[in-house]
Each structure stands twice: as structure tokens, then as C-alpha cells.
Amino acid sequence: MAIALSLASLAFGVLAGRLQRAGIALETLFAVILLVFLAAQLAILLRLPIPIVVPWIVIAAVGSATVVSYSILATYVPKQNLGRANAAFNLVHLLVAFAVQALVGVVVDLSPGSGSAHKPAAYQAAFAIMFAIEGTALAWFAISGDTVLRRPNRSRRTLPKALRSHPGWMEERGYHAARRDWNRRLIDADGQVRAWRMAALASMTVLFVLATLVVPSVHVWQTAG
């Protein structure tokens, strides 16, 4: 599975570059990858008569599809904001991953038995829930299509007509342009500070919640052992 993950990262990167040069949207590639991912999960859920290692290799390979999502994000976010957008996207990605793992654990814990005695049906139920959520997300992704809002570039605003007609406009417009650019940079810097503070607070909250859940469990396991 580790080999499949590494090779898929390279393959997705090469394929994404070729599709872009051919004029094909990366969203199409991402949707196809998700369809293959869902097909592999469905094969596990239905216990199709195929080698079990095949769908698991596919699932491992799809884990590297984030390289495509980062490329897609770059088409929606201005270059000067791309670093912050990638950081925020990665934070959300990890938070969702933790939430999914916690949900699987809750579903398994609700099944009869304890410890390693959980029935395979519990894991199958957890996979079915994940399959339903992922299928809904893919449908939303496909339906939204090109309706994602792309903010127009408003950085090239001009001064009012009355000011442009002033005799000293030619001499003053450089100053006004510099002042507008400086004000924009100050606003962006203030927004970055608030955003990173919120990201730090969210990370600390997640760590606190995980520590609250994990530490007592480890103590119980050590006592039982």
C-alpha cells in the first residue's frame, strides 16, 4: 500500500499536467478519482469475489489525490493568497480525517463485544456510512460544477472622475496608487493575523479534545493489561 501511495502521487502529478495542457479541467480528473475510490469501497462492502488486496491498493493510491486538490485550489485563489489557502485547506483536511476516524470508532464501539471481539459487521456498517457521506459529497461536487464563485479582481480600482479631471491628477495619481496599495497590504496583514490566530486556536482545541479522549483510554488499556 505504501508503494501504491508513492507511485500514485507521481502518476497523478504527471496526469494532471498533461490534462491541463490538453485543456481538460482538473475537476474532471478529481471526480474520476473519487468514482474509482467509491467503487473500491463498494467492492469491500459487497464482498465481491476479487482479491481483497486489490481494492485496498486502490484506496491507498487514492490517498495521494490531495496533489490534485492543491492544483485545483490554485485555480481559484490568487497567487498572493495561495500559501494561506493551502495551509487552511490542509488544516481542514486533517480535522476531517480525525472526525472520520472518530466516527468509525464510535460506530464500532456501538457493536456488541469489546476490544478485538468486534464483529466484522460493525466495520462494514462504518464503511457504509462513510460510503454514503462520500457519495453525497461527490454528487454535490458534480452538481455545483462551475457555480463556484470566482471573485473578480478589484485591485485595479480608479479614483472618481472628478478627481481624475483635476489639473494635478497626473502628478498625484502615483501617490494615490501607492496609498491604496499600502492600505490594502495593511488590511491583508491584519486579516492574516486574525486567520492564523483562529487556526492556532482550532488546533489547540483539537489537541485538547484528542488528549481528553485518548489519555483515559490508554490508562484503561494499561490497567486491563
N, C-alpha and C positions, 0 to 999 in steps of 0.2 A: 504493500500500500504506500509505503514511503517513496518507492521508486516511481509509482504511478503519479503521485502528487508532484514530484520533481519534474518528470517528463511532461506532465500536463501543463505546468506553468510555462515551460518553453514553447510547447505546441500552441497554447492559447495566445501567447505573445506574438508568435510568427503569424498565426492565422488572423489575428486582429489587424496587424499591419497590412496584410495582403487585402483583406476585405475593405479597409479604409481606402487603399489605393484604387480599388475597384468601384468605389462609390457606394458600398453597402454599409448601412448603419450598424454600429456595434451593438445596438439594442437587439437587432435580429439574432446576432450570434449569442448574446446573453440569454435570449428566450429559448433558443435551441438547446443550450447547455442545461437550462432548467428543466426542459422537457425530458432530456436524457436522464437527468437526476431523478425526476419523478418516476420515470419508467424503471429505473434500478430499484427504487424503494418499493414500487408496486410488485416487482418480481419477488422481493423478500416477503412482502405481506401475504401474497398469494401462494408462496412456496412453490414457485414454478419449477418444473423438473430441469433445472440447469445447475451447473456447478456453482455453489454458493459463493465461491471466491470471485466470480465474475461481477455480480452487482456490487460487491463491496469494493472491488478495484475501481469501478465506475464512480462510486460515491467518494472514494479517496481522491480521484482525479478531479472531480468537480470542486473539491475544496480549494483548488487553486484558481477558481474562476474569479476571485477577487481582483486579479490583474486586469480583467476586462472591465469590471465595475469602476475601477480607478480611471481607466481610459475614458469610459463614458462620462464620468463626473467632470473630467477636464473639458468636455464639450459644452457644459452648462455653466461653468464657473469661470470668471475672468482669471487670467494668469496671476494677477497680483494677489488673489484670494485663494488660489488653489492649495497652497500649503495648509491653511487653516481648514479648508473644506475637507481635505484628505484626513487631517487629524480628527475632525469631528465625525467623519464617516467611519473611521477606524474605531473610535470610541463607541459609537452606536453599534457597530458590528460586534464588538466584544461583549457589550451589555446584552445584546440579543442572544448571543451564544450562551452566556451564563444563564439567561432566563430559560432558554430551551432545555439546557441540561437540568435545571432545577425542576422544570415541568415534567420531564421524563422521570426524574427521581420521585416526584410526588405521585405520578400515576403508578409506578412500580410499587411504591410503599403502600398504596391502597389495595394491592392484591393480597390474597391470603398467603401466609408463610412469612418467613423472616430471613434476613441475611441472604445466603446464597440459595435459599429454598424457593425463591420467587419463581412462579410458573412462567413458561415462555409466552403464555397468553398475555401476561402483563406487559412485556416488552412489545408484543405485537399491537396491543392497544395504544401504547405510547407512540409507536411508529405510525399508526393510523391517524392519530391526532395531528402529528407533525405533517403527515401527507396532506391532510385536509387544509391545514394552515398554509402550507407551501403552494398547494393548488389554487387557493383563493388569492394568494399574493401574485402568482403568475397570471391569473385572469385579470387582476387589477392592473398589472404591468402592461398586459396586452391591450386592454380596453383604453387605458389612458393615452397610449400612442404618443402623438405629437401635441397633446394638450398641456404638456408641462410648460409652465410659464417661463419664458425667457425674458428677463428684464432688459429693456432697451438700454443702450449706452447713453447715459445722461451726463457724461463727463464733459461734453463739448457744449455747454450752455453759453449763450451770448448775453451781453448786457442789454437793457432796454433800448429801444430805438432812439428815444430822446437823448440818452447818454451817448450813443454812437454818433449822433449828429453834432455833438459838442465840438467846438474848434480844437480843443485839446485832446480829442479822442485818440488820435494816432500816437501821441506821446504817453497817454495814461493807460492804454489798453494792456500794455505789458505788465504794469503794476497790478491792475485788477486781475489779470490772469494768474499772476503769481500769488496774490492774496487768496483767490478762490482755491487754488491748488493747495496752499498751506492749510486753509480751513478744512478742506476735505481730508487731508492727511491727519489732522488733529482728531477729527471725528472718527476716522477709521482706527486710529490708535486707541481711542477711548473705547470703541466697540470691541477691539481685540482684548483689551484688559478685562472687560466685563465677561467676554466669552470664555477666556481661559480661567477666570475665577469660577465660573459656573461649571466648567469641565473638571476643575480640581475638586470642587465641592461634590459633584456627582461621583467622581472616582473614590473619594473618601467615604461617601455613603455606601457605595457598593462594597468596598473593602470591609466596612464595619458590619454590614449585613452578613456577608460571607463568613467573617470571623465569628459572628454570633451563632451562625448555624453550624459551622464546621467544628469549632473547638469543643463544644459539648459532645458532639458525635464521636470525636476522636477519644475523648475521655471515657465514654461508654464502651467503645470497642476495646480500649486498653483494659478496662475493668472486667469486661466479659472474657478477655483472653487470659 
